Amino acid sequence: MANLTITVDKESLKKARIRALEEGTSVNAVLRDFLESYVGAQRARTNAVRRILTLSRQARSRRGGRTWSRDELHERR
């Protein structure tokens, strides 16, 4: 594991320590969980974008490479 040094004001750190203590955890654990969640959310977005692009390519190949005109996209029935 790597170490990380951050700078926060004393009052914020004091409040964070109190809240973490009330929740039975530590500020270190809260920050670690946040960073893991942050990275996981980024991976989820990246995977979603990849999936959308894949579906788009598949849809295009099923249309024989044909694209729609603006009028076709906005056609109302």
GROMACS elastic network, one bead per residue, 0.5 to 0.9 nm:
[ bonds ]
;  ai    aj funct       b0    kb
    8    11     6  0.84362   500
    8    12     6  0.67531   500
    8    13     6  0.65739   500
    9    12     6  0.55543   500
    9    13     6  0.64429   500
    9    14     6  0.87832   500
   10    13     6  0.51798   500
   10    14     6  0.60945   500
   10    15     6  0.86872   500
   11    14     6  0.50347   500
   11    15     6  0.62212   500
   11    16     6  0.85243   500
   12    15     6  0.51720   500
   12    16     6  0.60413   500
   12    17     6  0.85570   500
   13    17     6  0.60509   500
   13    18     6  0.85806   500
   13    27     6  0.82797   500
   14    17     6  0.51790   500
   14    18     6  0.62828   500
   14    19     6  0.86950   500
   15    18     6  0.51336   500
   15    19     6  0.61418   500
   15    20     6  0.84872   500
   16    19     6  0.51611   500
   16    20     6  0.59663   500
   16    21     6  0.84186   500
   16    26     6  0.85821   500
   16    27     6  0.63720   500
   17    20     6  0.50844   500
   17    21     6  0.59938   500
   17    22     6  0.85460   500
   17    25     6  0.88924   500
   17    26     6  0.67574   500
   17    27     6  0.58708   500
   18    21     6  0.50847   500
   18    22     6  0.61944   500
   18    23     6  0.86676   500
   19    22     6  0.50166   500
   19    23     6  0.62314   500
   19    24     6  0.86143   500
   19    25     6  0.86347   500
   19    26     6  0.87230   500
   19    27     6  0.86004   500
   20    24     6  0.60968   500
   20    25     6  0.50160   500
   20    26     6  0.50844   500
   20    27     6  0.58867   500
   20    29     6  0.87399   500
   20    30     6  0.75053   500
   21    25     6  0.56870   500
   21    26     6  0.63920   500
   21    27     6  0.84556   500
   22    25     6  0.76844   500
   23    26     6  0.83614   500
   25    28     6  0.83608   500
   25    29     6  0.65062   500
   25    30     6  0.72906   500
   26    29     6  0.51413   500
   26    30     6  0.62623   500
   26    31     6  0.86659   500
   27    30     6  0.50109   500
   27    31     6  0.61414   500
   27    32     6  0.84793   500
   28    31     6  0.52593   500
   28    32     6  0.60794   500
   28    33     6  0.85803   500
   29    33     6  0.60145   500
   29    34     6  0.84318   500
   30    33     6  0.51947   500
   30    34     6  0.61077   500
   30    35     6  0.86806   500
   31    35     6  0.61324   500
   31    36     6  0.85625   500
   32    35     6  0.52067   500
   32    36     6  0.62038   500
   32    37     6  0.85793   500
   33    36     6  0.51222   500
   33    37     6  0.60840   500
   33    38     6  0.84753   500
   34    37     6  0.50642   500
   34    38     6  0.59763   500
   34    39     6  0.86115   500
   35    39     6  0.61398   500
   35    40     6  0.84228   500
   36    39     6  0.52692   500
   36    40     6  0.60570   500
   36    41     6  0.85694   500
   37    41     6  0.60160   500
   37    42     6  0.85922   500
   38    41     6  0.52171   500
   38    42     6  0.64156   500
   38    43     6  0.88153   500
   39    42     6  0.51226   500
   39    43     6  0.63235   500
   39    44     6  0.86993   500
   40    43     6  0.50283   500
   40    44     6  0.61610   500
   40    45     6  0.86841   500
   41    45     6  0.62490   500
   41    46     6  0.85986   500
   42    45     6  0.51373   500
   42    46     6  0.61564   500
   42    47     6  0.85612   500
   43    46     6  0.50157   500
   43    47     6  0.60371   500
   43    48     6  0.84855   500
   44    47     6  0.50895   500
   44    48     6  0.60849   500
   44    49     6  0.86434   500
   45    48     6  0.50187   500
   45    49     6  0.61914   500
   45    50     6  0.86067   500
   46    49     6  0.52015   500
   46    50     6  0.62360   500
   46    51     6  0.86410   500
   47    50     6  0.50615   500
   47    51     6  0.61250   500
   47    52     6  0.86465   500
   48    51     6  0.50516   500
   48    52     6  0.61863   500
   48    53     6  0.86355   500
   49    52     6  0.51169   500
   49    53     6  0.61992   500
   49    54     6  0.85681   500
   50    53     6  0.51657   500
   50    54     6  0.61249   500
   50    55     6  0.86214   500
   51    54     6  0.50373   500
   51    55     6  0.61310   500
   51    56     6  0.85061   500
   52    55     6  0.51110   500
   52    56     6  0.60768   500
   52    57     6  0.86524   500
   53    57     6  0.62058   500
   53    58     6  0.85827   500
   54    57     6  0.51617   500
   54    58     6  0.61652   500
   54    59     6  0.85938   500
   55    59     6  0.60601   500
   55    60     6  0.85547   500
   56    59     6  0.51139   500
   56    60     6  0.62051   500
   56    61     6  0.86991   500
   57    60     6  0.50813   500
   57    61     6  0.62473   500
   57    62     6  0.87055   500
   58    61     6  0.51468   500
   58    62     6  0.62804   500
   58    63     6  0.87464   500
   59    62     6  0.51249   500
   59    63     6  0.63927   500
   59    64     6  0.88719   500
   59    65     6  0.86491   500
   60    63     6  0.51078   500
   60    64     6  0.64763   500
   60    65     6  0.50935   500
   60    66     6  0.66813   500
   60    67     6  0.73675   500
   61    64     6  0.50267   500
   61    65     6  0.52933   500
   61    66     6  0.81492   500
   62    65     6  0.73673   500
   62    66     6  0.88303   500
   63    66     6  0.54500   500
   63    67     6  0.77873   500
   64    67     6  0.88796   500
   68    71     6  0.80596   500
   68    72     6  0.59377   500
   68    73     6  0.63993   500
   69    72     6  0.51695   500
   69    73     6  0.63740   500
   69    74     6  0.88313   500
   70    73     6  0.51714   500
   70    74     6  0.63817   500
   70    75     6  0.85477   500
   71    74     6  0.52150   500
   71    75     6  0.58228   500
   72    75     6  0.50682   500
   72    76     6  0.87540   500
   73    76     6  0.88411   500
